[in-house]
Each structure stands twice: as structure tokens, then as C-alpha cells.
Amino acid sequence: MQRITITPNQTQDKQITLTSEQQHYLYRVLRLQKGDKFIAMDGIGKWWLSQLDNTNALILHQLTVETELSVAVTLMVALPKGNGFDDVVRCCTELGVTCIAPVISDRTLLKPSYQKLERWHRIAREAAEQSERTKIPQILEPVAFSKSVVSFTNFEKYICVARGDSPHLLHCLQNQDHQQVVIATGAEGGWTEKEIEIALQNGFKTASLGRRILRAVTAPIVVMSLISGVSEV
């Protein structure tokens, strides 16, 4: 059944006021007709079985859906070059990330714009709809790594490094009982020694993603795959 995301203020008295864009998508793109059913989701945890009624929709009943991970995951991702971050947002949304915090590291080449942020929000929304999530992950505005790294309290915190003898992230995850975790992955070339030191000073622990060197786009997807496996088994 088709799914669309609505805002909470679109619902009132068992009725959904559809925007013109949503009407176009349902009627013209999906070829639905008056009386057809679809699923409306508010992106913060609620799903409703709904029925088209001209320019509005009727809420038939609320649905119980349990697709979220048992741990809230924030990815702190140093922005990769090109459009690689699009893939990070899409894939990590499908895998259950709660929040993505793009950061500008010493080796970041991309200069993000407001249009990029809007694009990432749209990608996250579409990926959440496709993967049957109940919540759309939050995409924060890009900030400097030094600013982002001090923002998280009451989190279990890891920074992924490619060299050295750090424990594998899978082992770390299997032995932590926090309900909130933040994991940082670097840009092309990884984190600088200075950045790792700043992270350690702010309560982060170093972790490894294995013996191979991963691309900046691959690393956060591997992180989410490991967390999904641990939290859903």
C-alpha cells in the first residue's frame, strides 16, 4: 500500500487536509481514485490507514507499526566529496538511523548549501516511506567538527579510525547498554590526529570497522548495518 508523509497539523477530526503537491502525487502519479486507501505517516511515530476523499483524506484507523531500532543512533559524518552524502542519507535512513549530523572536518572538500540540506531532507523522507519506517531521521545543518563533537551528552560515543589497534565497533556495540549512541566517520583520508584527540577529550572512544580501508560513503553504511544487526537480533 502506498505511503506518504504528512505534517501533524494536517490532521484534524479524523481528516487529513492534503496539500496540492500530495493531491498531485496521489491522483496523478500513483493514479489513485476517490475511495482508494493509502497510508499516511507523520514522520514522528504514527501511521494511519486513510481513504481519499476529493481534496482530503479520511482517517480510518491508526496502525501499529514497529520498525524502529531499539537504540537511537546519531551518525556524525564528515561530508564526502561530490553527491556521496545523498547515498549516506538514503541508505542509513533505510537501516534505521535516528539523526545524521553532517560535519565539516579538516579534510572535507564539499561546501554545503541550503539547497543541499533541503535535498537531504527530501531523500530522508522518501527513504523512510519506502522502508516502512515510522520516523523520519533528523538531518542537522552542517557545522564544523570541533563544534559538533561537544554537542552530545548522555550518549555512548565512538569515533571510527582506520589505523591502530582499536576494538572493532561490533564488539563495542555488543558490550554497551546505552539507549543513545553517536558514531563519527571521517571524510576521504580519515580524521586527522588533532580531530581524534579532540574527540577523545570529549568522551569519544576509538573503534575500528575492520582491517580494510573503507570509502567515506561506505563507512557510515557499515556502521548502521552493524547496529541494525546487534539491535534486531
C-alpha positions in Angstrom: 0.0 0.0 0.0 1.3 3.5 -0.9 2.7 5.7 1.8 3.0 9.5 2.1 4.4 11.7 4.8 2.2 14.5 6.3 2.8 17.1 8.9 0.9 16.7 12.3 -1.0 19.9 11.7 -2.7 18.4 8.6 -4.8 16.1 10.7 -8.0 17.2 12.5 -11.1 15.4 13.5 -10.3 12.1 11.7 -9.5 14.1 8.5 -6.3 14.9 6.6 -6.1 18.1 4.6 -3.9 17.2 1.6 -1.6 19.8 0.0 -1.8 20.4 -3.7 1.5 18.5 -4.1 0.2 15.5 -2.2 -3.0 15.5 -4.3 -1.0 15.6 -7.5 1.2 12.7 -6.2 -1.7 10.5 -5.1 -4.1 11.2 -8.1 -1.7 11.9 -11.0 1.5 10.0 -10.1 0.1 7.0 -8.3 -3.2 7.0 -10.2 -5.3 6.6 -7.1 -9.0 7.5 -7.2 -11.6 8.7 -4.6 -12.2 5.9 -2.1 -8.8 4.3 -2.6 -6.8 3.6 0.6 -3.2 4.6 1.4 -1.1 5.0 4.5 -0.3 8.4 6.0 2.6 8.8 8.3 3.6 11.9 10.3 7.3 11.1 10.5 7.4 11.1 14.3 5.9 7.7 15.0 2.3 7.5 13.8 0.8 5.7 10.8 -2.9 5.9 9.7 -4.9 3.8 7.2 -6.5 6.6 5.2 -9.0 6.9 2.3 -9.0 9.5 -0.4 -12.0 11.9 -0.4 -11.5 14.5 -3.1 -9.0 17.1 -1.8 -8.9 15.5 1.6 -8.5 12.1 3.1 -10.4 10.3 5.9 -8.5 8.5 8.7 -10.0 5.1 9.0 -7.8 3.9 12.0 -4.3 4.2 13.4 -1.9 1.4 12.6 0.6 -0.2 14.9 4.0 -0.5 13.3 7.2 -1.5 15.0 10.1 -0.9 12.6 12.4 1.3 14.6 15.7 0.2 16.2 15.8 -0.3 19.9 18.7 2.2 20.2 18.7 5.8 19.0 21.6 6.3 16.6 23.2 9.6 15.7 25.8 9.4 12.8 28.3 12.2 12.8 29.5 12.1 9.2 32.3 14.2 7.7 30.9 15.3 4.4 32.3 13.3 1.5 33.1 14.8 -1.9 30.5 15.1 -4.7 27.0 13.7 -4.1 28.1 10.9 -1.9 26.2 12.2 1.1 23.0 11.6 -0.8 23.7 7.8 -0.6 24.6 8.1 3.0 21.3 9.7 3.9 19.3 7.3 1.8 20.9 4.0 2.9 21.3 5.0 6.6 17.7 6.0 6.7 16.7 2.6 5.4 18.9 1.0 8.1 17.3 2.9 10.9 19.4 5.9 11.8 17.8 8.4 14.1 19.8 11.5 13.3 22.5 12.5 10.9 24.9 15.3 11.8 27.0 16.3 8.8 30.3 17.9 9.8 33.0 19.8 8.1 36.3 18.2 9.0 39.8 19.3 8.2 39.7 17.1 5.1 36.2 18.0 3.9 36.1 19.3 0.3 32.4 19.8 -0.1 30.9 23.2 0.7 27.2 22.5 1.5 24.4 24.9 0.7 20.9 25.4 2.0 19.7 23.6 -1.2 21.8 20.6 -0.3 20.1 20.4 3.2 16.7 20.6 1.6 17.6 17.8 -0.8 18.9 15.6 2.1 15.6 16.2 4.0 13.6 15.0 0.9 15.8 12.0 0.4 15.4 11.0 4.1 11.6 11.4 3.8 11.4 9.3 0.6 13.7 6.6 2.1 11.6 6.4 5.3 8.4 6.0 3.3 10.0 3.3 1.1 11.5 1.3 4.0 8.3 1.5 6.1 9.8 3.4 8.9 7.6 5.2 11.4 10.1 8.1 12.0 12.0 10.2 9.6 15.5 10.8 10.7 16.6 14.3 11.6 19.2 15.9 9.3 21.1 18.6 11.1 22.7 21.6 9.5 26.4 21.1 8.6 28.8 22.5 11.2 32.5 22.3 12.0 33.6 19.1 13.6 35.0 20.9 16.6 31.5 22.4 17.2 29.6 19.2 16.7 31.8 17.0 18.8 30.9 18.9 22.0 27.2 18.7 21.4 26.3 15.2 22.7 25.7 14.4 26.3 24.3 11.1 27.8 25.5 9.3 24.7 27.8 6.4 24.2 30.3 7.9 21.8 32.7 6.3 19.2 34.9 7.7 16.5 35.8 5.3 13.8 39.5 5.1 12.9 41.2 3.1 10.1 44.6 2.5 11.7 45.8 1.3 15.1 44.6 -1.4 17.4 41.2 0.0 18.4 38.5 -2.6 19.2 36.0 -3.5 16.4 32.8 -1.5 16.6 30.8 -4.7 16.6 32.5 -5.7 19.9 31.9 -2.3 21.3 28.2 -2.3 20.4 27.7 -5.8 21.9 29.0 -4.6 25.2 27.2 -1.3 25.6 23.8 -0.8 27.1 23.2 2.9 26.3 19.9 3.7 24.6 21.6 6.5 22.7 24.8 6.2 20.7 26.7 8.6 18.4 29.3 7.3 16.0 31.6 9.5 13.9 33.0 8.6 10.5 35.6 10.6 8.6 35.9 12.1 5.1 38.3 11.0 2.4 41.6 10.4 4.1 40.0 9.9 7.5 40.3 12.0 10.7 43.4 14.0 11.5 45.3 13.2 14.7 44.1 16.6 16.1 40.5 15.7 15.4 40.8 12.3 17.1 42.4 14.0 20.1 39.5 16.5 20.3 37.0 13.6 20.2 38.8 11.7 22.9 38.8 14.8 25.1 35.0 15.0 24.7 34.3 11.4 25.8 34.6 9.5 22.5 36.3 6.1 22.2 38.1 4.9 19.1 36.6 2.0 17.2 37.6 0.0 14.1 35.4 -1.0 11.2 37.8 -3.8 10.2 41.2 -4.3 8.5 40.2 -2.8 5.2 40.1 0.9 4.3 36.5 1.9 3.5 35.3 4.8 1.4 33.9 7.8 3.2 30.4 6.9 1.8 30.8 3.2 2.7 31.8 3.6 6.4 28.5 5.1 7.8 26.5 2.4 6.0 28.7 -0.3 7.5 28.2 1.4 10.9 24.4 1.3 10.6 24.5 -2.3 9.3 26.4 -3.4 12.4 24.0 -1.5 14.7 20.9 -3.0 12.9 22.3 -6.5 13.3 23.0 -6.0 17.0 19.8 -4.3 17.9 17.4 -6.5 15.9 18.8 -10.0 16.7 
